[in-house]
């Protein structure tokens, strides 16, 4: 019960943040370049969900929104997932069924597949929570040009936090990384990207 209450509080706080961001991000940032050091980012991967192995290629034909974080994150992760949740609600039911969210946890010691399933579903039934071994996680982080590091919190019951990059990765129907948005982009901005990617129905 305490975890559910915590999630509810986080969602309420995220909703408040979203309300403020409508004005704060009237001038929306452009999507980030998806190349680093001349090397194309993105690509397929396989991690583990409550239901078993999950690969990006499992969702070929759908638009995927990927986020890398951890379930104990106090601010940016709930904000990003709330943005995605609202953007999905703004789509028609037919459109939202063609979009899949994937939440990758870089904290497998605390984030079991079962915990991630509950966490992801709290934001949207169109979202799957996955994690893996440290080696698997690090490979995906490198693939997508992300980063994370553990930060000791000696005076906290949590023991440690995770400092990490915070971007929404937009993946087209063919499994290619189309662009990225910062975590506090507006649901409207994300929705516009989703609409454009959904219009691409070429096989």
N, C-alpha and C positions, 0 to 999 in steps of 0.2 A: 504493500500500500504506500509506503514512504517513497518508493521510486516513482510510482504513478503521480503522487502529489508533486514531487520534484519536477517531473516532466510537464505537468500542468502549469506550474509556476513559470517554467522556462518558456512555454508556449505563449503565456500571457505577456511576459516580458518581451518576447520576440515580436508579438503583435504591436506592442507600444513602440518598439524600435522601428518597425515598418511604417507606422503612421508618420513618424518624424522624418523618415527617409524620403517620403514623397516630395517634401519641400527641399530637403538637403541635397537631393540628387536630381534637381530639375535639369541641370546640365550633366547628362549621363556620360560616364567614361566610355571610351571606345573599347571594344573587345580587344584582348591582348593578342600579340603576335604568338602564333603557335609553333614557332621555331626557336631553338636555342642553340647557339654556336653552330648554326648551319645545319643542325640535325632536326629532322621532323619528329615532333612529339606524338605520343599516343600509341595505340596498338592494342592487340588482344591480350588478355590475361585470364587467369583462373584463380579464384579465391573460394572461401567456404562460407556458406550461409547455413541457417538452421535446417534447411531442406537438403543440404549437400553442396557439391561443387557448383559454382556459378562462373561462367565465362562471359566476357563481353560479347563474344560471337553468338551467344545464345539469343541475343536480342537483335540480331541483324534483321533489318526491315523496320525497326522501330528507331525513334530518336531517343538517345540516352543522355541523361544529365548525371554526371559523376561528381561526387564530392569526397574529399579525403580529410578525415578529422578523427574525433574520438568521442564516445558517448558522455564522458564526464566533463566535456568542454563547457565552460560556464557562459560563453557569449557568442563567439563567431559561428560555431557549428549550429546552434539552435536558430540563429538569425538566417544563415544560408538555407537551412532546411525549411524554415518558415517561408522564405521567399519562393522556394521551389513548390511548396505545398499550395501557396496562394496562386502561383502561376498556373498550376494544374487545375485548380478550381475555376480559374477564369476561362479555361478551354471548354469546348463542348464535350459531352461524354464520349463521343466518337473520337475526337482528337486526343483526349487524355488517355484513352486506351492504347494509343500508338506511341506513348511516351513512357519511358522507364527510368526511375531514379535509382542510383546505386550509391550507397553510403559505405565507404571503405574506412574501417577503423585501423589506425596505426598503433593501437593499444591492446593487443591481443591478450595480455596478462589480465586485464580487467574486463574487456569486452568479449564475452563469449558469443558464439553465433546466436544462442537463444536470447541473450540480452539485447543484441543488435536487432533481432527480429522485432522485439517489443518496441525498442526505441524508434526504429524506422517506421513501423506501422502507426505509431502515435502521430507522426506528421502526415503520412499518406499511405494508402494501401497500394499505391503505384511505386513504392520505394522498397528496395531490398538492402538489408544490412549484411556486409561481408567482412571477413578478415582472413588471416592466414598466419603462416610462420613468419618470423622476422625476415627471413631471406625473401619470401614471396612478397611481403609488403614493401621491402626496400626496392625490389625490382620494379614494382608498379610505380612507386614514388619517382624513381629515376625516369621511367618511361614517360611520365607526364610532367616532368620538370618541376615537381613539387619538393618540399622539404619538411622535416620535422626533427625535433630533438627533445629528449626528456629533461625536465627541469626539477631538481630536488626541491621539496617544500617541507623542510624539517619541522616547522611549527604547524603543519596542517595534517588533519586526519587522512587526507587523500594520499599523503606521502610524496607524490610527485604530480606535476602537470606536464602537458605536452605543448611545446611551442611549435606551431605548424603554419604553413602557407594556407591560404583560405580562398579558393577559387571554385567556381562552378564550371566544370568542363562540359562543353556541348559537343556531342558526338552524333554524326549524321546516320542515316539509315544504312549506310554501307560500312559503318564501324570506324570511320575516319574522324579525327578530331577537327571540328569546324571552327572552334574558337573558345575563349574563356571569358568569364565575367567575375568581377570581384564579389565577395560574399554579400555585400550590402547594396548590390544593384537592386533596382525595384522589381517587383513581380511583373509590372508592365513591360519593362525592358526584356526580362527573361522570356515573357510570353511572346514578344515580337520575334525573338530569335527562334523560339519553338515553332511559331507559325511558319516562318521561312523554311525551316528544316523539314517540317511536315509536308510542305508543298513539293518537295523533291521526292518524287515517287519512281524515279528511274531505277531500274535494277542493276 
